[in-house]
Amino acid sequence: MPDRNQKSDSQKKQGLSADAVNPTYKPKKYGSGSKEEYIEGIKSGDRALLSRAITLIESSREDYLTLGQEIVEALLPYSGNSVRIGITGVPGVGKSTFIDALGEMLVSSGKSIAVLTVDPSSSRSGGSILGDKTRMEFLSAHPDAYVRPSPTSGTLGGVARKTREAMLLCEAAGFDIVCIETVGVGQSETVVKSMVDFFLLLMLAGAGDELQGIKRGIMEMADLIAINKADGENKQAAKRAVLEYKNALSLFPPHETGWKTPVLTCSAEYSLGISELWEKIEEFISHSRETGWFGENRRSQTKYWLHESIAHQLKQQFYSDPAIKKELSDIEKKVTAEQMSPFKAALDLVNMLGKRQ
């Protein structure tokens, strides 16, 4: 049984050797360069410019953000040709190892893959470890793969606020597949479903009350459930888990296209069941294209993100307004002292902003 941790000589050579490093190289600041330079560079597959453009759209600086949005807007006609896959699962299920194994299989078949991973930000410091690249050894070094970790920055659902724009940039750069890895499973994690064509849920067997440990809403939206780490002593437990999940899925409403969510087993560490799983993903994509659901789903997602963006812009405008900032502290004191209801306070503040426009 081959172990993915044992790399072949050819795989090791795909990384940069010490001799390949240019000691005089000085990276450009990500805010430098013209819009045209970014656009042409990303279209030609320049990874450095792609990374810098993603940093621009994630920035809180207004001038960087404006440039980033202009780049995304100009590259929209070149996006939309990738297969978008969302991957979520309970903490410790092996999402990063699974994506590395899936990516290894895909690039060996001639495909290119971009992976957008989302690291949880600290609620106290706002910082993130951004360690997913270290857990994807193969893809991090392969020329046909691109791994980009991003902080959640407190965004609901564990998906970075700018992940959708980053996905569009990766598509414009020519990647065949874009994977979005989320931080874990929770009620808000379903936001990933609103930006992908296929939603994969990874689970573990023999880890206790699996069915009670995951929200029904997540299972309902899954296009495929995979029981990972189905190797060694876990094989029998994985088989039992398959039956449990199939029984649970039979109680849910059918998919809009008539697709019956499959439950498979795999072992990312030993690359077992990965190709069978990918065949199911391709089967779903073909099925959704034939039924017309693929295009309809993407149009619905675009409209959803329009409204999400409106909500975000309004919130940002509200809290940055000088008059609101001045009044907010006094209003908060009245609310905490129960001299005013939160609803009435919010309504007054919103009306104040409206009168100023």
Number of C-alpha atoms within 10 A of each C-alpha: 7 10 10 17 10 9 13 9 8 8 13 15 12 14 15 10 9 7 7 8 9 8 7 6 7 7 7 11 8 15 16 11 12 10 15 11 12 23 22 14 16 24 19 13 16 14 16 14 22 22 18 19 28 25 19 22 24 21 16 10 10 11 11 19 19 14 18 23 16 14 24 23 13 13 20 14 11 16 18 16 14 21 18 20 20 23 24 26 25 19 13 10 18 21 27 22 20 23 21 25 24 20 26 23 16 20 17 10 9 9 15 21 27 25 29 25 28 25 24 23 20 14 10 6 7 12 14 17 12 16 13 22 19 11 15 21 20 22 25 20 18 20 13 19 23 21 20 17 19 26 25 25 20 15 14 14 19 26 28 25 21 17 22 19 20 23 26 21 27 30 27 25 24 20 23 19 21 24 23 26 25 27 22 20 20 17 13 14 19 23 14 23 19 17 23 21 22 23 26 22 22 27 26 23 22 15 9 9 9 15 14 8 12 16 12 14 14 20 21 16 17 22 20 20 23 25 23 27 25 25 18 8 10 15 19 14 16 24 16 12 23 20 12 14 20 15 11 14 20 11 9 13 9 13 13 10 14 11 13 14 20 16 21 23 26 23 22 24 19 18 21 19 17 23 15 12 21 14 11 16 20 13 12 21 17 13 16 21 12 11 13 12 16 18 13 12 15 16 11 13 16 14 11 13 14 12 11 13 13 11 12 13 11 12 11 11 13 18 13 11 12 12 14 17 12 10 12 16 10 10 20 16 12 15 15 11 10 10 11 14 14 15 9 11 16 14 12 13 16 13 11 15 17 10 7 8 5
